[in-house]
Amino acid sequence: MKKLIVFTGVFLLALTSVSAQSDSKLIQLGAKGGVNFSKITGDDFDDVDSRTSFNVGLVAEIPLSERISFQPEVFYSGQGFDISEIDQDNVFDTDQNIEYQLDYIQVPLLFKAYLVEGLSVEAGPQFGFKIHEEFDSEPNSDGGDLEIDEDDSYVKDFDTSLAIGTSYKFDSGFFVSARYTMGLTSIFKDDTLFEDVDGKNEVVQVGLGFMF
């Protein structure tokens, strides 16, 4: 929670700085939220399933020209992956999942291009700050949670991704969006048992929001 407050404050401070140099009437602020389908990809993660979670946060749009805008965001993003639990003889599928939960504060810095009125495409780097890590053997109930202490974690605190997506904004200010983010670096720390493991975050997001 402290990390969330700090990064939100930094985002708002940076946005205020930009507003002071631009026509504030042209800058839009908004809120967004949606569903995440996330997993870890790489040569060593062929059998994992996606974890379904959510994202919620703030968004701004700063016009640079008639069709091009800069769109910084800051939001909570529930990520990680699922592992289907199957008995050793593959006879009885227990129909239960084990979740490895990796939660981040994500800060994408996107450039948006309008193709036609309302419809746009967007792309840019995204920087993730890990705020929580947990192993959940019973994701559909209140039990099974095992929080992983930072000292025992093999996962880096910082992650870099590439985000690409599309959105449609209505005249009312509501918008719908779809986005794909691909990790550019391994999530695992160096000098650990997992330093040679190929594992990168991959997230598909769908959601909606409102620009004020």
C-alpha positions in Angstrom: 0.0 0.0 0.0 2.9 2.4 0.7 4.3 1.7 -2.7 1.0 2.4 -4.3 0.7 5.8 -2.5 4.3 6.7 -3.5 3.9 5.9 -7.2 0.5 7.5 -7.4 2.0 10.7 -6.0 4.9 10.6 -8.4 2.5 10.2 -11.3 0.3 13.1 -10.3 3.4 15.3 -9.7 4.7 14.6 -13.2 1.3 15.2 -14.7 1.1 18.6 -12.9 4.4 19.5 -14.3 3.3 18.7 -17.8 0.1 20.6 -17.4 2.0 23.7 -16.4 3.7 23.7 -19.8 0.7 22.9 -21.9 -2.9 24.1 -22.5 -4.6 22.4 -19.5 -7.9 22.4 -21.5 -6.4 19.9 -23.9 -5.3 17.4 -21.3 -7.8 14.8 -20.1 -7.7 12.8 -16.9 -9.5 9.6 -16.3 -9.9 6.3 -14.5 -9.9 2.8 -15.9 -10.4 -0.8 -14.9 -10.7 -4.2 -16.4 -9.8 -7.9 -16.5 -6.3 -9.4 -16.7 -5.4 -12.7 -18.2 -1.7 -13.2 -17.3 0.9 -15.9 -17.3 4.6 -16.5 -17.5 6.1 -17.4 -20.9 9.4 -18.9 -21.8 11.1 -22.2 -22.6 10.6 -23.4 -19.0 6.9 -22.4 -18.7 5.1 -24.4 -21.4 2.5 -26.0 -19.1 1.2 -23.0 -17.1 -2.3 -21.6 -17.5 -3.3 -18.0 -17.3 -4.4 -16.4 -14.0 -7.5 -14.3 -14.2 -7.4 -11.1 -12.1 -8.1 -7.4 -12.5 -6.5 -4.0 -13.1 -7.6 -0.5 -11.9 -5.9 2.9 -12.0 -5.5 6.3 -13.5 -4.9 7.5 -17.0 -4.1 10.8 -18.7 -4.1 11.9 -22.4 -1.9 14.7 -23.5 -2.4 15.7 -27.2 0.8 16.3 -29.1 -0.8 17.0 -32.5 -4.2 16.5 -34.1 -3.9 12.7 -34.2 -1.1 11.9 -31.8 -1.3 11.9 -28.0 1.0 10.9 -25.1 -0.8 8.6 -22.6 0.9 8.0 -19.2 -0.9 5.7 -16.8 -0.5 4.2 -13.3 -2.5 1.2 -12.2 -2.6 -1.9 -10.0 -2.3 -5.1 -12.0 -2.9 -8.6 -10.7 -0.6 -11.0 -12.5 1.1 -14.4 -12.2 0.0 -17.8 -13.5 -2.1 -20.9 -12.7 -1.0 -24.6 -12.6 -3.6 -27.2 -13.1 -3.3 -29.9 -10.4 -3.5 -33.4 -11.9 -2.7 -36.7 -10.2 0.5 -38.5 -11.2 -1.3 -41.2 -13.3 -3.4 -38.5 -15.1 -6.5 -40.4 -14.2 -8.4 -38.0 -12.1 -8.2 -34.3 -12.8 -8.8 -32.6 -9.4 -10.3 -29.6 -11.3 -8.4 -27.3 -9.0 -5.7 -24.7 -9.7 -2.7 -23.5 -7.9 -2.1 -19.8 -8.3 1.2 -18.0 -8.2 0.2 -14.4 -7.6 2.5 -11.5 -8.7 0.9 -8.1 -8.2 2.4 -4.9 -9.6 2.0 -1.2 -9.9 2.4 -0.7 -13.7 3.4 2.6 -15.3 3.0 2.5 -19.1 4.2 5.5 -21.1 2.3 5.2 -24.4 2.0 7.0 -27.6 -1.5 7.0 -29.1 -2.4 7.5 -32.8 -6.0 8.1 -33.9 -6.9 6.2 -37.0 -10.4 7.7 -37.3 -12.5 9.7 -34.8 -12.6 7.8 -31.5 -10.6 4.8 -32.7 -6.9 4.6 -31.8 -3.9 2.4 -31.5 -1.3 2.7 -28.8 2.2 1.4 -28.0 5.1 2.1 -25.7 7.2 0.9 -22.8 5.7 -0.2 -19.4 7.5 -0.3 -16.1 6.3 -2.6 -13.4 7.0 -2.4 -9.6 6.2 -5.6 -7.7 4.1 -4.9 -4.6 3.0 -8.4 -3.6 3.9 -12.1 -4.1 1.9 -15.0 -2.9 1.4 -18.8 -3.5 -2.3 -19.8 -3.3 -3.1 -23.5 -3.2 -6.8 -22.8 -2.8 -7.6 -19.8 -5.0 -11.3 -20.4 -4.9 -11.5 -20.2 -1.1 -10.1 -18.1 1.8 -7.5 -20.7 2.7 -4.3 -21.8 1.1 -2.5 -18.4 1.0 1.2 -18.4 1.6 2.7 -14.9 1.3 6.3 -14.8 0.1 8.7 -12.6 2.0 10.9 -10.3 0.0 14.0 -12.0 1.4 12.8 -15.4 0.2 11.6 -14.2 -3.2 13.3 -15.2 -6.5 11.4 -12.6 -8.4 12.8 -9.1 -9.2 11.1 -6.0 -7.8 11.2 -4.3 -11.2 10.0 -5.5 -14.6 10.1 -3.9 -18.1 7.5 -4.7 -20.8 6.3 -3.6 -24.2 2.6 -2.6 -24.3 0.5 -2.5 -27.5 -3.3 -2.0 -27.8 -6.3 -0.3 -29.2 -9.2 1.7 -27.8 -12.3 3.4 -28.8 -13.5 6.6 -27.0 -17.1 7.7 -27.2 -18.2 11.4 -27.2 -19.5 10.9 -23.7 -15.9 10.2 -22.4 -16.4 6.5 -21.9 -13.8 4.3 -23.6 -13.2 0.6 -24.1 -9.8 -0.9 -24.6 -7.8 -4.1 -25.3 -4.1 -4.4 -24.7 -1.3 -6.9 -24.8 1.9 -6.6 -22.8 5.0 -8.7 -23.3 7.8 -8.9 -20.8 11.2 -7.8 -22.2 13.3 -9.2 -19.4 13.3 -12.3 -17.1 11.4 -11.8 -13.9 13.9 -13.9 -11.9 16.7 -12.5 -9.9 20.4 -13.1 -10.8 22.5 -15.2 -8.4 19.6 -17.4 -7.5 18.5 -20.9 -8.3 16.4 -19.4 -11.1 18.9 -17.1 -12.7 19.1 -19.3 -15.9 15.3 -19.8 -16.1 13.6 -18.1 -19.0 10.4 -16.5 -17.6 8.7 -13.3 -18.7 5.4 -11.7 -17.9 2.7 -11.8 -20.5 -0.7 -10.1 -19.9 -3.8 -9.6 -22.0 -6.1 -6.9 -20.7 -9.7 -5.8 -21.6 -11.5 -3.1 -19.9 -13.3 0.2 -19.9 -12.8 3.7 -18.4 -13.9 7.3 -18.4 -12.1 10.5 -19.3 -13.2 13.6 -17.4 
